[in-house]
Amino acid sequence: MTHPVVHTWRLLKWGRTLARHGALQGLEHDTKTPPRLRRLLRLARLGARVPDQPRYADAFEAIGPAAVKLGQTLATRPDIVGDEAALDLLRLQDALPPLPFEVIRPQIEDSLGRPIETMFASFDEKPVGAASIAQVHRAVTTDGRAVAVKVLRPGVEADFERAIDTYEWAAAQVEPMGGEIARLQPRLVIATFKRWTARELDLRREAASASELAEGMAAEPNFHVPEIDWPRTSGKVLTLEWIDGIKLSNRAALVEAGYDLPLLAQTLVHAFLRQAIAEGFFHADLHQGNLFALPGNRIAAVDFGIMGRIDRRARIWLAEILYGLITGNYRRVAEIHFEAEYVPAHHDVREFATALRAVGEPMRGLPVKEMSIGMMLDGLFSITRDFDMVTQPHLLLLQKTMVMVEGVATALDPDINLWETAGPFVEDWIRTELGPEAAVADRIVADVKTLYRLPELVRRIEARFPAPGGAPPAPPLRQIEVVRIGGGWRYAAVAFASAAAGIVATWAMMG
């Protein structure tokens, strides 16, 4: 276990770097910052030359790779760091000079257990990209397939483990201070960051995420997920299909190649909505550098290190919230926030609906192409503090990705609007999930599952209530529910009759 003195020394050193870039000013001047924490911040900047304009991204890059990843996480949390800091942190590119191939080659061979020549016909020693965690090389397999090989930087796991250990210790110290700090749940923030990092540091999990996403996107043929080369993949090496396309960030090249940019934008929006709302498993890093245009106006995605997951109930709430904001049904949106316990019950649902109206109505008065998801999220963040809304990390990750997707789509087609494009998809999904057909289907599934469990239920009841001297004669059917407990078969009959009655009622509804 790391000694608190070591944690304190690391924090002071990092705090000094943040202070020199002016990144602590907002927290220090915030009246809601606990006094003890404010004193530590003043100590960190003692004697430092603080710039007039904070440079948050530069500060995190100066601290190191783990801080870059933490900064990318905080970029999704304007409720914690403020809108200005969150916007600046989006500049974090996570790019580092590549390591020499002489260092990378042993990592590949040790991890895969074979010499490179036995797996690849050719291997480009110069990487096509390098980041804080890994770098990527182009290669050709022995069976002639072009692939991308992602390799973890040696020693990166230990570096991140040390940093996260201190982050967890720091969060545990400041959260008990209470007030605004406690509401923002720093320990939960770091726990979320730790999960993301664990996935990125195990390339088998990234491969599994890509494989799962590919299965979920089978209904979107215009959105391609590269195929994983599992025999050449391990915890430290990921080999997958090489994507030979044009990055969506290169608009001029897309125009020159004759791509339909509005169609690409719509394809991206629909693909994201299917991932987030229909499947509940989405690529959470859909920036322009991770998206490529393929022939036929198709889109391919790469880099599956950061993925988001939402359960069915949360997806239904999310779809209703989006649709309610699109249609102006603020009362229903407010009720969902209370049903989901995002807003504590002691608040007034009507007051919250009014606050939502203040966010939504200004956008409804704008031309369609000027209505922005980002603008809506900024407004929602502004009211979270007033209504003691506890942060929801999975939803914040989704919201960050929504803003990212809107930005990419708008760069392709300035006239597109995520609201207008999302409306029909969300409405259709709500009808599918919440309509009468869905209710009947859910009932049938539940009743069939009950019938499937009956044999085991009977055996358990008989074991618990054995009939003395053998099974007694069965009573008349009309007496089953009132007969005094005497044997397991009586319980079984009641259970079977209940299940059968449910199925009959279901089929009657369908009729």
C-alpha positions in Angstrom: 0.0 0.0 0.0 1.3 3.4 -1.0 2.1 5.7 2.0 0.0 8.9 2.3 3.2 11.0 2.1 3.9 9.6 -1.4 0.3 10.4 -2.5 0.6 13.9 -1.0 4.0 14.5 -2.8 2.6 13.4 -6.1 -0.5 15.6 -5.7 1.6 18.7 -4.8 3.8 18.1 -7.8 0.9 17.7 -10.2 -0.9 20.6 -8.5 2.2 22.8 -9.1 2.0 22.0 -12.8 -1.7 22.7 -12.9 -1.1 26.0 -11.1 1.6 27.1 -13.5 -0.9 26.7 -16.3 -3.7 28.5 -14.4 -5.8 25.4 -14.3 -6.6 25.7 -10.5 -8.1 29.3 -10.6 -11.7 28.3 -11.1 -11.7 25.8 -8.3 -9.8 28.1 -6.0 -12.2 31.0 -6.5 -15.4 28.9 -6.4 -17.3 29.8 -3.2 -18.5 26.1 -2.9 -14.9 24.8 -2.7 -14.3 23.5 0.9 -11.9 25.8 2.9 -9.4 22.9 3.5 -9.2 22.2 -0.2 -8.9 25.9 -1.1 -5.9 26.2 1.3 -4.2 23.3 -0.5 -4.8 25.0 -3.9 -3.2 28.2 -2.6 -0.2 26.3 -1.4 0.2 24.6 -4.8 0.3 28.0 -6.7 2.6 29.7 -4.1 5.3 31.6 -6.1 4.0 30.3 -9.5 3.6 32.7 -12.4 -0.1 32.2 -13.2 -1.2 33.0 -16.8 -4.3 35.2 -17.4 -5.9 32.6 -19.5 -6.0 29.1 -18.1 -4.5 26.4 -20.3 -6.1 23.2 -19.0 -5.2 20.8 -21.8 -1.5 22.0 -21.8 -1.4 21.3 -18.0 -2.6 17.7 -18.3 -0.3 17.0 -21.2 2.6 18.3 -19.1 1.8 15.9 -16.2 1.9 12.8 -18.3 -0.1 10.1 -20.2 -2.4 9.1 -17.3 -3.3 12.7 -16.7 -4.1 13.1 -20.4 -6.6 10.2 -20.1 -8.0 11.7 -16.9 -8.4 15.1 -18.7 -10.3 13.4 -21.5 -12.6 11.9 -18.8 -13.1 15.3 -17.2 -13.9 16.8 -20.6 -17.2 14.9 -20.3 -17.9 16.5 -16.9 -18.6 20.3 -17.3 -20.7 20.0 -14.1 -17.4 19.4 -12.3 -14.7 21.4 -14.2 -17.0 24.1 -15.8 -17.9 24.7 -19.4 -14.6 26.6 -20.2 -12.4 23.9 -18.8 -14.4 21.1 -20.5 -14.2 22.8 -23.8 -10.4 23.3 -23.5 -9.8 19.7 -22.4 -11.4 18.5 -25.7 -8.1 19.7 -27.3 -6.3 16.8 -25.7 -5.0 14.7 -28.6 -3.4 11.9 -26.7 -0.4 11.9 -29.1 3.1 11.1 -28.2 6.3 10.4 -30.1 6.5 6.8 -31.2 8.8 4.3 -29.5 11.5 2.7 -31.7 10.6 -0.6 -33.3 13.4 -2.3 -31.4 11.4 -1.7 -28.2 8.1 -2.6 -29.7 9.2 -5.9 -31.4 9.9 -7.8 -28.2 6.5 -6.7 -26.8 4.7 -8.2 -29.9 6.7 -11.5 -29.9 6.6 -12.0 -26.1 2.8 -11.3 -26.0 1.9 -13.6 -29.0 4.6 -16.2 -28.3 6.0 -16.3 -31.8 8.5 -14.5 -34.0 6.9 -11.7 -36.1 8.0 -13.5 -39.4 5.8 -16.5 -38.6 2.7 -14.3 -38.3 3.2 -11.5 -40.8 4.5 -11.5 -44.4 5.5 -7.8 -43.9 5.5 -5.4 -41.0 5.9 -1.6 -41.3 8.4 -0.6 -38.6 7.2 3.0 -38.8 3.9 3.4 -36.9 0.9 5.2 -38.5 -0.1 6.6 -35.1 1.2 6.8 -31.5 -0.7 7.7 -28.3 -0.1 7.5 -24.6 -1.1 3.9 -24.3 -0.3 2.3 -27.6 1.0 2.8 -31.1 -0.3 1.3 -34.4 1.6 -0.3 -37.2 0.5 -1.5 -40.7 1.2 -5.1 -41.6 0.3 -7.9 -44.0 -0.5 -11.4 -42.6 1.0 -14.6 -44.0 -2.3 -15.3 -45.7 -2.2 -11.9 -47.5 -4.6 -9.7 -45.5 -3.8 -6.1 -44.7 -4.1 -5.5 -41.0 -3.5 -2.8 -38.3 -1.5 -4.0 -35.3 -2.0 -2.0 -32.1 0.7 -2.6 -29.5 0.8 -1.4 -25.9 3.7 0.7 -24.8 6.0 -1.4 -22.5 5.6 -0.3 -18.9 2.4 1.7 -19.4 0.3 -0.5 -17.1 2.6 0.3 -14.1 2.6 4.0 -14.8 -1.2 4.1 -14.9 -1.5 1.9 -11.8 0.6 4.4 -9.8 -1.4 7.4 -11.0 -4.8 5.9 -10.4 -3.8 4.8 -6.9 -3.1 8.4 -6.1 -6.3 9.6 -7.8 -8.4 7.2 -5.7 -6.6 8.3 -2.5 -7.2 12.0 -3.3 -10.9 11.4 -4.1 -11.4 9.5 -0.8 -9.9 12.6 1.0 -12.0 15.3 -0.6 -15.4 13.6 -0.9 -16.0 13.5 2.9 -15.6 17.3 3.0 -19.2 17.4 1.9 -21.1 20.1 0.1 -20.7 20.5 -3.7 -17.7 18.1 -3.7 -19.8 15.3 -2.3 -22.6 15.8 -4.8 -20.2 15.5 -7.7 -19.0 12.1 -6.3 -15.3 12.2 -7.1 -14.8 8.6 -6.0 -17.3 7.5 -8.6 -15.6 9.7 -11.2 -12.3 8.0 -10.6 -13.9 4.6 -10.5 -15.4 5.3 -13.9 -12.0 6.4 -15.2 -10.4 3.3 -13.8 -12.9 1.1 -15.6 -12.2 2.9 -18.9 -8.5 2.6 -18.4 -8.7 -1.1 -17.5 -10.5 -1.7 -20.8 -7.9 0.2 -22.8 -5.0 -1.5 -21.1 -6.3 -5.0 -22.0 -6.5 -5.1 -25.8 -8.5 -8.4 -25.7 -11.3 -6.4 -24.1 -11.0 -3.8 -26.8 -11.2 -6.6 -29.4 -14.2 -8.1 -27.6 -15.9 -4.6 -27.7 -15.4 -4.3 -31.4 -16.8 -7.8 -32.0 -19.9 -7.1 -29.9 -20.4 -3.8 -31.6 -20.2 -5.4 -35.0 -22.9 -7.9 -34.0 -25.2 -5.1 -32.8 -24.7 -3.1 -36.0 -25.6 -5.8 -38.4 -28.8 -3.9 -39.1 -26.8 -0.9 -40.2 -24.9 -2.1 -43.3 -23.5 1.3 -44.0 -21.6 1.4 -40.7 -18.6 -1.0 -40.7 -16.7 -2.3 -37.8 -13.3 -3.9 -38.7 -13.0 -7.7 -38.2 -10.7 -8.9 -35.4 -7.8 -11.2 -36.1 -8.1 -13.3 -32.9 -5.1 -15.6 -33.4 -2.9 -12.5 -33.6 -4.5 -10.7 -30.7 -3.5 -10.8 -27.0 -3.7 -8.6 -23.9 -0.9 -6.4 -25.3 -1.4 -6.8 -29.1 -4.6 -6.2 -31.1 -4.7 -7.1 -34.8 -7.7 -6.1 -36.9 -8.7 -5.5 -40.4 -7.0 -2.5 -42.1 -9.4 0.3 -43.0 -8.4 1.9 -46.3 -10.7 5.0 -46.3 -10.7 8.8 -46.0 -10.9 10.3 -42.5 -14.1 12.3 -42.0 -11.9 15.1 -40.8 -10.6 15.6 -44.4 -13.6 17.3 -45.9 -11.8 18.5 -49.0 -10.7 14.9 -49.8 -14.2 13.6 -49.3 -15.6 16.2 -51.7 -12.9 15.5 -54.3 -13.6 11.7 -54.1 -17.3 12.4 -54.8 -18.8 11.4 -51.4 -22.4 12.4 -50.5 -21.6 14.4 -47.3 -25.2 14.8 -46.1 -25.8 11.1 -46.5 -22.6 10.4 -44.6 -23.8 12.7 -41.8 -27.2 10.9 -41.6 -25.5 7.5 -41.6 -23.4 8.5 -38.7 -26.3 9.9 -36.7 -28.5 6.8 -37.3 -25.6 4.4 -36.5 -25.0 6.2 -33.2 -28.7 6.2 -32.3 -28.9 2.5 -33.0 -25.9 1.8 -30.8 -27.1 4.0 -27.9 -30.8 3.6 -27.8 -31.6 0.3 -29.6 -28.6 -1.8 -28.6 -27.5 0.0 -25.4 -23.8 -0.5 -26.3 -22.1 2.4 -28.1 -18.7 3.6 -29.3 -17.9 6.5 -27.0 -15.1 8.1 -28.9 -16.6 8.9 -32.3 -14.4 11.9 -33.2 -13.4 12.6 -36.7 -10.0 10.9 -36.4 -11.7 7.6 -35.6 -14.2 7.6 -38.5 -13.4 6.8 -42.1 -15.5 7.1 -45.3 -15.6 4.0 -47.4 -16.7 3.5 -51.1 -20.5 3.5 -51.4 -20.9 6.3 -48.8 -20.3 3.9 -46.0 -18.6 4.7 -42.6 -16.0 2.7 -40.7 -15.0 3.2 -37.1 -11.8 2.3 -35.3 -10.4 2.5 -31.7 -12.8 0.7 -29.4 -11.0 1.4 -26.1 -13.8 3.6 -24.7 -17.3 2.1 -24.9 -20.5 3.0 -23.1 -23.3 0.7 -22.0 -26.9 1.5 -20.9 -29.5 -0.9 -19.6 -32.9 -1.2 -21.2 -34.8 0.8 -18.5 -32.3 3.7 -18.8 -32.6 3.6 -22.6 -36.3 3.9 -22.4 -36.0 6.8 -20.0 -33.4 8.3 -22.3 -35.6 7.9 -25.4 -38.6 9.5 -23.6 -36.4 12.4 -22.4 -35.1 13.0 -25.9 -38.6 12.8 -27.5 -40.1 14.9 -24.8 -37.6 17.7 -25.4 -38.1 17.4 -29.2 -41.9 17.7 -28.8 -41.9 20.1 -25.9 -43.5 17.7 -23.4 -41.5 19.1 -20.4 -43.8 17.7 -17.8 -43.2 14.1 -19.0 -39.4 14.8 -19.1 -39.5 16.0 -15.5 -41.5 13.0 -14.4 -39.0 10.6 -15.9 -36.2 12.3 -14.0 -38.1 11.7 -10.8 -39.0 8.1 -11.7 -35.4 7.4 -12.5 -34.4 9.1 -9.2 -32.0 11.4 -11.0 -33.7 14.2 -9.1 -34.4 13.7 -5.3 -38.1 13.2 -4.4 -38.2 16.3 -2.1 -38.1 18.6 -5.1 -41.3 19.7 -6.9 -41.8 18.0 -10.3 -43.6 21.1 -11.6 -40.7 23.3 -10.7 -38.3 21.0 -12.5 -40.6 21.0 -15.6 -40.5 24.8 -15.6 -36.7 24.7 -15.4 -36.6 22.3 -18.4 -38.9 24.6 -20.3 -36.4 27.4 -19.8 -33.8 25.1 -21.4 -36.0 23.8 -24.3 -38.1 26.7 -25.4 -35.3 29.0 -26.6 -34.1 26.2 -28.9 -37.6 25.5 -30.2 -37.8 29.1 -31.4 -34.6 28.8 -33.5 -34.4 27.7 -37.1 -34.0 23.9 -37.4 -30.4 24.0 -38.4 -29.4 26.2 -35.5 -30.9 23.9 -32.8 -28.0 22.2 -31.0 -27.7 19.2 -28.8 -24.7 20.9 -27.2 -26.7 23.9 -26.4 -29.4 21.8 -24.8 -26.8 19.9 -22.7 -25.2 23.2 -21.5 -28.7 24.2 -20.3 -29.3 20.9 -18.5 -26.0 21.1 -16.7 -26.9 24.6 -15.5 -29.9 23.3 -13.6 -28.4 20.2 -12.1 -27.0 22.0 -9.1 -30.3 23.7 -8.3 -32.1 20.4 -8.1 -29.4 18.3 -6.4 -29.1 16.0 -9.3 -26.7 13.2 -8.6 -24.3 12.7 -11.5 -24.8 9.6 -13.7 -21.5 8.7 -15.3 -23.0 6.4 -18.0 -25.4 9.2 -19.2 -22.6 11.8 -19.1 -20.5 9.6 -21.3 -23.5 9.3 -23.7 -24.1 13.0 -23.6 -20.4 13.7 -24.5 -20.7 11.3 -27.4 -23.9 13.0 -28.6 -22.1 16.3 -28.7 -19.2 14.7 -30.5 -21.4 13.1 -33.1 -23.3 16.3 -33.7 -20.0 18.1 -34.3 -18.8 15.6 -36.8 -22.2 15.5 -38.6 -22.4 19.3 -38.7 -18.9 19.5 -40.2 -20.1 17.2 -43.0 -23.4 18.8 -43.5 -23.9 22.3 -41.9 -27.7 22.1 -42.4 -28.2 18.8 -40.6 -29.9 18.9 -37.2 -29.6 16.0 -34.7 -33.1 16.7 -33.4 -34.7 16.5 -36.8 -32.7 13.4 -37.8 -33.2 11.6 -34.5 -36.9 12.3 -34.1 -38.3 9.6 -36.3 -35.8 7.0 -35.0 -36.6 7.7 -31.4 -40.3 7.8 -32.0 -40.3 4.5 -33.7 -38.2 2.9 -31.0 -40.5 4.2 -28.3 -43.5 2.8 -30.1 -41.7 -0.6 -30.4 -40.6 -0.7 -26.8 -43.6 0.9 -25.1 -46.5 0.2 -27.4 -49.2 -2.5 -26.8 -47.4 -5.0 -29.0 -44.3 -4.7 -26.7 -46.5 -5.2 -23.6 -48.0 -8.4 -25.0 -44.6 -9.7 -26.1 -43.1 -9.0 -22.6 -46.0 -10.8 -21.0 -45.6 -13.9 -23.3 -41.9 -14.0 -22.6 -42.5 -13.7 -18.8 -45.2 -16.5 -18.8 -43.2 -18.9 -20.9 -40.2 -18.4 -18.6 -42.5 -19.2 -15.7 -43.7 -22.4 -17.3 -40.1 -23.4 -18.0 -39.3 -23.0 -14.3 -42.3 -25.1 -13.1 -40.6 -28.5 -13.0 -37.8 -27.2 -10.9 -40.3 -25.3 -8.7 -42.3 -28.5 -8.1 -39.2 -30.4 -7.1 -38.2 -27.7 -4.7 -41.7 -27.5 -3.1 -41.9 -31.3 -2.7 -38.5 -31.3 -1.1 -39.6 -28.5 1.3 -43.1 -30.0 2.1 -43.1 -33.7 1.6 -46.5 -35.4 1.8 -46.7 -37.8 4.8 -47.3 -41.3 3.8 -47.4 -40.6 0.1 -49.3 -38.1 -2.0 -53.0 -37.6 -0.9 -55.8 -37.8 -3.4 -56.1 -34.6 -5.5 -58.9 -32.3 -4.3 -61.4 -31.0 -6.8 -60.0 -28.2 -9.1 -62.3 -25.5 -7.6 -60.9 -26.3 -4.1 -57.2 -26.0 -5.0 -56.8 -22.4 -3.9 -58.5 -22.9 -0.5 -57.1 -26.3 0.6 -54.9 -26.0 3.6 -51.2 -26.6 3.0 -50.5 -30.3 3.0 -48.2 -31.1 0.0 -46.0 -29.6 -2.6 -48.4 -30.7 -5.5 -51.0 -28.3 -4.2 -48.6 -25.3 -4.5 -47.6 -26.6 -7.9 -51.2 -26.7 -9.1 -51.8 -23.1 -7.9 -48.6 -22.0 -9.6 -49.5 -23.8 -12.8 -53.1 -22.5 -12.9 -51.8 -18.9 -12.3 -49.3 -19.2 -15.2 -51.9 -20.8 -17.5 -54.4 -18.0 -16.7 -51.8 -15.4 -17.5 -51.1 -17.0 -20.9 -54.8 -17.3 -21.6 -55.3 -13.6 -20.7 -52.4 -12.6 -22.9 -53.8 -14.5 -26.0 -57.2 -13.0 -25.3 -55.6 -9.5 -25.4 -54.0 -10.4 -28.7 -57.3 -11.6 -30.1 
